[in-house]
Amino acid sequence: QRYWARSMKGWSPFYNAKPNEAHRAMAELENVGKIERVITQNVDGLHQKAGSKIVTELHGTNHRVRCMSCNRTWDRNKHQRFVRALNLWWLKEHEAKTDDKRLVVPEWNLIKEKDNGVNRNNSSIATESQHLRADGDAELGQGLDYSRIKVPVCKECGGTVKPDVVFFGDSVPRERVLTAAKAVDNADLVIAAGTSISVLSAYRLILQANSSGIPIVVINKGSTRAERENIPLLKIEAEVGETMGKLVGDLNSN
């Protein structure tokens, strides 16, 4: 109940998020045959929005929901509209008690950010105790009663519905692991971009590349697990978007 209540605020900014320079550069590199496959730990679908076609989402996608009983999947955005329709009364009740109309803006993607005394709308900025998270979850503040939130169940079997993502403690499905491993086996070069490589699902791919003698490039601001474990690699200490953008520019100029 708490998760789906919070998602009523967090979903719209998540759903409407736009790819950045790094996403667009990777899509362009795939388009010209320089990237064989994108393997991502993110669940936001921004690589696909940018135009990447061959993407392995190790931890699933937040753009689908899955029934935990019958394993059926369907569109998350449609599910969110149903969640909201079932709980409009809760939104109105909360507004009446708190007079906080930011929590009931229809699209919930207009959050006021105070910048030198000037308020401006920004869907990616968190203010005070209200935080939007990378997976579409959101902080709504303290003292809210979630006990009466209505949570839709699977219309086929009545089972519990969850985002189609790998939560902490879950295992990455074997077929994704095998797909990613095969891509590394076939690679001439592995680039780890914008990641600390802390999570095992990504780190084991770096270990695989290293054991196979495949060159590794890490583009990241800050140290990574691979460096701390003394894995041979080329480290580029820079922003991913800027670096990948320059690579695309260099290729286009040749």
C-alpha positions in Angstrom: 0.0 0.0 0.0 2.8 2.4 0.9 4.7 1.7 -2.3 1.7 2.2 -4.6 0.6 5.4 -2.8 4.1 6.9 -3.2 4.2 5.8 -6.8 1.2 8.0 -7.5 3.5 11.0 -7.1 6.7 9.5 -8.4 5.4 7.8 -11.6 4.8 10.8 -13.8 8.2 12.4 -13.5 9.8 8.9 -14.0 7.6 8.1 -17.1 8.2 11.5 -18.7 12.0 11.5 -18.1 14.1 12.3 -21.1 17.4 10.6 -22.3 20.6 12.5 -21.7 23.6 13.0 -23.9 25.1 9.6 -22.8 22.0 7.7 -23.8 21.8 9.5 -27.2 25.5 8.9 -27.9 25.2 5.2 -27.1 22.2 4.9 -29.5 24.2 6.6 -32.2 27.1 4.3 -31.7 24.8 1.3 -32.0 23.4 2.9 -35.2 26.8 3.0 -36.8 27.8 -0.5 -35.7 30.2 0.4 -32.9 28.1 -0.9 -30.0 26.8 -4.5 -30.2 24.7 -4.4 -27.1 23.9 -2.1 -24.2 23.7 -3.9 -20.8 22.2 -1.7 -18.2 21.4 -2.0 -14.5 18.9 0.9 -14.8 15.1 0.2 -15.0 14.1 3.5 -16.6 14.0 2.6 -20.3 15.9 5.7 -21.3 18.3 3.8 -23.6 15.3 2.7 -25.6 13.8 6.2 -25.6 17.1 7.4 -27.0 16.9 4.9 -29.8 19.0 1.9 -28.7 17.5 -1.3 -30.1 19.6 -4.0 -28.5 19.4 -3.6 -24.8 19.6 -6.1 -21.9 18.0 -4.7 -18.8 19.7 -6.8 -16.0 17.3 -5.6 -13.3 14.2 -5.5 -15.4 12.1 -2.5 -16.3 9.8 -0.2 -14.4 7.7 0.3 -17.5 6.0 -3.1 -16.9 4.2 -4.7 -13.9 4.2 -8.5 -13.3 1.8 -10.8 -11.4 3.7 -12.7 -8.8 1.3 -15.7 -9.1 0.6 -16.2 -12.9 3.7 -14.3 -14.2 1.5 -12.2 -16.6 3.0 -8.8 -17.5 1.3 -5.6 -18.7 2.0 -1.9 -19.2 2.9 0.0 -16.0 1.5 3.3 -17.2 -2.0 1.8 -17.6 -1.7 0.2 -14.2 -0.7 3.5 -12.6 -3.8 5.2 -14.1 -5.9 2.4 -12.5 -4.1 2.9 -9.1 -4.8 6.6 -9.2 -8.5 6.2 -10.2 -9.0 3.8 -7.3 -7.4 6.2 -4.8 -8.6 9.7 -5.9 -10.5 9.9 -2.6 -7.2 9.4 -0.7 -5.6 12.2 -2.6 -8.5 14.6 -1.9 -8.5 13.6 1.8 -4.8 14.2 2.1 -5.2 17.6 0.4 -7.9 18.5 2.8 -5.8 17.6 5.8 -2.5 19.1 4.7 -3.4 21.8 2.2 -0.4 20.6 0.3 -1.6 20.8 -3.3 1.8 19.8 -4.7 0.8 16.2 -3.9 -2.4 16.3 -6.0 -1.2 18.0 -9.2 -2.8 15.8 -11.9 0.5 14.9 -13.5 2.6 15.3 -10.4 5.6 16.5 -12.4 5.6 20.1 -11.3 7.7 20.5 -8.1 8.8 23.9 -6.9 12.5 24.4 -6.5 13.6 27.5 -4.6 16.6 29.0 -6.5 17.9 32.2 -5.1 14.4 33.2 -4.0 12.8 32.2 -7.3 10.6 29.2 -7.6 10.7 27.2 -10.8 9.2 24.0 -12.0 11.5 21.0 -12.4 10.5 17.3 -12.5 13.9 16.1 -11.5 14.5 18.1 -8.3 13.5 17.0 -4.8 12.4 19.6 -2.3 12.3 19.5 1.5 11.1 16.0 2.5 9.7 15.1 -0.9 12.1 13.1 -3.0 11.7 11.6 -6.4 13.8 8.4 -6.8 15.4 6.8 -9.8 12.9 3.9 -9.8 9.8 6.1 -9.7 9.3 5.9 -5.9 8.8 9.1 -4.0 8.9 10.4 -0.4 5.6 12.0 0.5 6.4 13.2 4.0 5.7 11.9 7.5 2.5 10.8 9.2 0.5 9.7 6.2 -2.0 6.8 6.6 -1.5 4.3 3.8 -3.8 1.6 5.4 -6.8 2.3 3.2 -4.9 2.6 -0.1 -6.6 0.3 -2.6 -4.1 -1.9 -4.5 -5.2 -3.5 -7.8 -4.6 -7.2 -8.2 -4.1 -9.3 -11.3 -7.4 -9.4 -13.2 -6.6 -12.9 -14.5 -5.8 -14.7 -11.2 -6.2 -12.1 -8.4 -2.5 -12.3 -7.6 -0.2 -9.6 -6.1 1.2 -7.2 -8.7 4.7 -5.7 -8.5 6.9 -3.7 -10.9 8.8 -6.0 -13.2 12.2 -5.3 -11.6 14.7 -7.1 -9.6 14.4 -5.9 -6.1 17.2 -6.1 -3.4 17.6 -9.7 -2.5 16.1 -11.1 -5.7 18.1 -12.8 -8.4 18.6 -11.7 -12.0 16.7 -14.1 -14.3 19.1 -16.7 -15.7 18.2 -15.9 -19.4 19.4 -12.2 -18.8 22.6 -13.4 -17.2 23.3 -15.7 -20.1 22.5 -13.0 -22.7 24.8 -10.6 -21.1 27.6 -13.2 -20.7 27.3 -14.1 -24.4 27.6 -10.5 -25.4 30.8 -10.1 -23.3 32.2 -13.2 -24.9 31.6 -11.8 -28.4 33.0 -8.3 -27.6 36.2 -6.8 -28.8 36.0 -4.2 -26.0 33.9 -3.7 -22.9 33.0 -0.2 -21.7 31.6 0.4 -18.2 30.1 3.8 -18.4 28.6 5.8 -15.5 28.7 3.1 -12.9 30.7 2.2 -9.8 30.4 -1.4 -10.8 29.5 -2.2 -7.2 26.6 -4.6 -7.8 27.6 -8.2 -8.6 25.3 -8.4 -11.7 27.6 -5.9 -13.4 30.9 -6.7 -11.7 30.8 -10.4 -12.8 30.7 -9.2 -16.4 33.9 -7.2 -15.8 35.5 -10.3 -14.2 34.4 -12.3 -17.2 36.0 -9.8 -19.6 39.2 -9.7 -17.7 39.5 -13.5 -17.5 38.9 -13.7 -21.3 41.5 -11.0 -22.0 39.0 -8.6 -23.4 40.1 -4.9 -22.9 38.0 -2.9 -20.4 37.4 0.8 -20.4 35.7 2.5 -17.5 34.2 6.0 -17.9 33.2 7.3 -14.5 33.8 10.1 -12.1 35.0 8.4 -8.9 36.6 5.1 -8.2 35.0 1.8 -9.1 35.0 -1.7 -7.7 37.1 -2.9 -10.6 39.8 -0.4 -9.8 39.8 -1.3 -6.1 40.2 -4.9 -7.1 43.1 -4.0 -9.3 41.6 -5.3 -12.5 43.6 -4.1 -15.5 41.6 -1.4 -17.4 41.8 2.0 -18.9 40.1 4.6 -16.6 38.6 7.8 -18.0 37.8 10.1 -15.1 35.1 12.2 -16.8 31.4 12.7 -17.3 29.9 9.9 -19.4 27.7 12.1 -21.6 30.5 14.5 -22.5 32.9 11.7 -23.2 30.6 9.6 -25.3 29.4 12.7 -27.1 33.0 13.6 -28.1 33.5 10.0 -29.3 30.4 10.3 -31.6 31.6 13.6 -32.8 35.1 12.2 -33.7 33.5 9.3 -35.6 31.2 11.6 -37.5 34.1 13.9 -38.5 36.2 11.0 -40.0 
